């Protein structure tokens, strides 16, 4: 179907673009010294056509906010109506009645669409017309618009990208470019790149193989998706996925070219690689490159932060609790490893001893020692001595966990019986249903609160509305990676870190948990509200940067006296710049 034809490239130009959007919205993109951008059009203007081009460049277009002087200097006379508007006033322009105040009118122009994908398309239209106006609207209304540009709507956008494609964004590197990747990187117009988000499209949002300052890149090595291979409109490589040495050589060339073109301090964020590649690539490159895997390290940090915050309700330390994971893929095992590392740090015990507090369930049941010969290497470290257990309910009854954490992408797997069993074991059971999109969530917020009789401490990967149970309003906490990766990336960049370590990931998790106040806990929240995401990101960036300095991994010297204020000063701002 045409609706799936361009999904490979969608992963770079929509899902990876979404990361760029959230980096900027949450304050995670370092503001460059933009003086050269202020006069960029001055350097390029050599004829009357330059103004026409300026109006069609979303990064520099200000629309009706161009001043009289700028209109003369950049050949814009006659190309715009005569009125000059401020950026705030621009946000009022929409199809809504004129009496509505300022940006509320533009927001309501998005709200008029009932279908989330239509809202997504309306926002992307705005971004492609005027990037700074788009980010200002997003920053000012982040809680309402985040579910539109991020989880859960972005999953549908990935699947239907063929029918909503407008223009390419980011870079596309395929097997055809093998031996020429450095040349491809040099085709990108921006030279001062600080963060790269790269995917090979094999495991998008748990949806499976969907094919193709911050630079989004798709590595196209083919696809095993039969629908895409049969689609005459598919725009990626129509061949089976490359594996083994061919795949490895392409990634090696890519990483070498990135360092050669952008230097050793560009952060490469791996996104949505399949399990068999995600762990391998992270372990292969982390010692010699600045790399971060959001699905492993980002998810781990945000979940660990939620668990640390939940202790403010249930009491004790992490070592006092038992954790059962439903799902042993890159997300589940990544979270488990970070929890084990935090337990070992807090309790001053070995990681091996800390792992004894953690159990995993995969598609074949509880991971136990008797299954060792058939387990993947990253699962073997959690294969404890225990009799075989085939299903989740029996595992809950046998292990008696304090916290149940789902990341298997199996919708409604936390049944009424499972949650009732958790509630019979614990006064305040911790239930984290992390899979997304919403259709794949292990349970809904309403189910968790109702079946636990209002006692569950609940968090989810997808957003859920507040739930009223027995006259009490419960606010579900969303374990959203967007809490972590903008601030983490900012902390890496402002410190000039040359490597990413587990201690830096722990620092990010602790920095997020620290911002959960008693007032938040009283409302059932294990994360601070997303309305203050820029404040959250600045504090996380400061924690990550501080750890980089403490470990001797920072190259940005001297160390700023106030890392929070320094992080805030480096954040992206959507305010219009003046052009000379």
Secondary structure, DSSP 4 states (H G I P E B T S, - for coil): -GGGTTHHHHIIIIIIHHHHHHHHHTT-SBPP-THHHHTHHHHH--STHHHHHHHT-TTT--GGG--HHHHHHTT-TTTS-S----HHHHTT-SSS-TTS-HHHHHHHHHHT--SHHHHHHHHHHHHHH-HHHHHHHHHHTHHHHHHHHSTTHHHHHHHTHHHH--S--SEEEEGGGTT-HHHHHHTSS-----EEEEE-SSSSTTS------EEEEEEE-----HHHHH-TT--S--SPPP-HHHHHHHHHHHHHHHHHHH-TT-EEEE-S--HHHHHHHHHHHTTTS-EEEIIIIIHHHHHHHHHHHHHHHH-S-GGGS-EEEE--SHHHHHHHHHHHHHHHHHHT--HHHHGGGEEEEETTEE-BGGGGGGS-HHHHTT-BS-----SHHHHHHHH--SEEEE-S--TT-S-HHHHHHHHHH-TT-EEEE--SSGGG-SS-HHHHHHHTTT--EEEESS----EEETTEEE-PEE--GGGTHHHHHHHHHHHT-S---HHHHHHHHHHHHHT--HHHHHTT-SS--GGGHHHHHHHHHHHHHHHHHHTT---S-SPPS-HHHHHHHTB---SPPP--
